[in-house]
Amino acid sequence: MTPTARRFTTALLARFPRFGRGLRVLPNGDFEAFVRAPRTSKAGVLVCMSRGTDVWVRLNPPNTFYSIDTPRELLTIVQGLLADDLLFVVLFTNRKWSGTTLVRHGDQPAQSAGESARLLSWSGKHDRRIRATRQRRPAGGTAAL
């Protein structure tokens, strides 16, 4: 295991031992560890993984990933996701992926004009879609007829 993988897996397994069943060490020393989501969820799995010195958490649906800087942050994010306190927000502009972030349950995600959002919770109970915000017309412009 790489030093990064060792630091993060040690913290992860000490706090969340159930990730141990889904832990694998890749040939280059990186790690992947996962737990399966509840049946009511579209999340599929919660995966914690390293690639070199980068560490990420992600769910199964496309573009649901979040970069992690420290083992402490990993534990905070995993706890928040598993408790449904944090949700993934996948942003789209014209149906194309434009970004991913996390938001606290009950908070409204920040969206740029024309951006729609898909919120995914661990349990599936708080999943929802938010329509694109309207783009503002330029001042003094006229509507096309």
C-alpha positions in Angstrom: 0.0 0.0 0.0 1.2 3.5 -0.7 1.7 5.8 2.3 -1.5 7.8 1.2 -3.6 4.6 0.9 -2.3 3.4 4.3 -3.1 6.7 6.1 -6.6 6.9 4.7 -7.6 3.2 5.1 -6.3 3.1 8.6 -8.6 6.0 9.6 -11.5 4.7 7.5 -11.5 1.2 8.9 -11.0 2.4 12.5 -14.2 4.5 12.3 -16.2 2.4 9.7 -15.1 -1.2 9.9 -17.8 -2.3 7.5 -15.7 -0.9 4.6 -13.2 -3.7 5.4 -15.4 -6.3 3.5 -15.2 -4.2 0.3 -11.5 -3.2 0.7 -9.0 -4.1 -2.0 -5.5 -3.0 -2.6 -4.7 -2.4 -6.3 -1.4 -3.6 -7.9 0.1 -0.1 -7.7 -0.7 0.2 -4.0 -3.8 2.4 -4.2 -7.0 1.3 -2.4 -10.7 1.1 -3.0 -13.2 0.4 -0.3 -16.9 0.3 -0.6 -20.2 -0.3 1.1 -23.5 -1.0 -0.6 -26.4 1.5 -0.4 -29.8 0.6 0.9 -32.2 -0.9 -1.6 -34.3 2.3 -1.6 -31.3 4.3 -2.9 -30.0 5.1 -6.4 -26.5 5.6 -4.9 -25.5 1.9 -5.5 -22.3 2.0 -3.5 -20.2 4.5 -1.6 -16.6 4.1 -2.7 -13.5 5.6 -1.0 -10.5 5.4 -3.2 -7.0 6.6 -3.8 -5.1 7.3 -7.0 -1.5 8.3 -6.2 -1.8 11.1 -3.6 -5.4 11.9 -4.5 -8.3 10.5 -2.5 -11.9 10.5 -3.6 -15.4 9.4 -2.5 -17.9 8.6 -5.1 -21.3 6.9 -5.6 -22.2 4.6 -8.5 -24.1 7.1 -10.7 -21.9 9.0 -13.2 -20.2 12.2 -12.1 -20.8 11.6 -8.3 -17.4 12.1 -6.9 -15.7 14.4 -4.4 -12.1 15.1 -3.7 -10.8 14.5 -0.1 -7.7 16.3 1.4 -7.2 14.7 4.8 -8.2 11.5 6.6 -10.3 13.7 9.0 -12.2 15.1 6.1 -12.8 11.6 4.8 -14.4 10.5 8.0 -16.5 13.7 8.2 -17.8 13.3 4.6 -18.4 9.5 4.9 -20.3 10.1 8.2 -22.4 12.9 6.6 -23.3 10.8 3.6 -24.2 7.7 5.5 -26.4 9.7 7.9 -28.1 11.6 5.0 -26.8 14.9 6.4 -24.8 15.4 3.2 -26.1 14.9 -0.4 -24.2 14.8 -3.7 -25.2 17.5 -6.1 -24.6 16.9 -9.8 -25.0 20.0 -11.9 -25.9 20.1 -15.6 -26.0 22.8 -18.2 -27.9 21.9 -21.4 -28.0 18.3 -20.2 -24.2 18.1 -20.0 -22.4 17.6 -16.7 -21.0 20.9 -15.4 -19.9 20.1 -11.9 -20.3 18.1 -8.7 -20.3 19.1 -5.1 -21.9 18.3 -1.7 -24.6 20.1 0.1 -26.1 19.7 3.6 -29.6 18.2 3.7 -32.1 21.0 3.6 -29.8 23.5 1.9 -30.3 24.7 -1.6 -27.4 24.0 -4.0 -25.7 27.0 -5.7 -26.7 27.0 -9.4 -25.5 29.3 -12.2 -28.1 30.6 -14.6 -29.3 27.8 -16.9 -27.9 25.1 -14.6 -30.1 22.2 -13.3 -29.2 20.0 -10.3 -29.7 16.4 -9.3 -29.5 15.7 -5.6 -28.6 12.2 -4.4 -28.9 11.0 -0.9 -27.5 7.8 0.6 -30.9 6.5 1.6 -32.7 7.8 -1.5 -35.3 9.5 0.7 -34.0 13.0 -0.2 -33.2 12.6 -3.9 -34.7 15.3 -6.1 -34.1 17.3 -9.3 -34.1 21.0 -9.4 -34.9 22.6 -12.8 -32.5 25.0 -14.4 -32.7 28.6 -13.3 -33.7 31.1 -15.9 -31.1 33.0 -17.7 -31.6 36.8 -17.4 -32.2 38.8 -20.4 -29.8 41.7 -21.1 -31.0 45.0 -19.8 -32.8 47.0 -22.5 -33.3 43.9 -24.7 -36.5 43.0 -26.4 -38.2 39.6 -26.5 -38.1 37.8 -29.9 -41.5 37.6 -31.5 
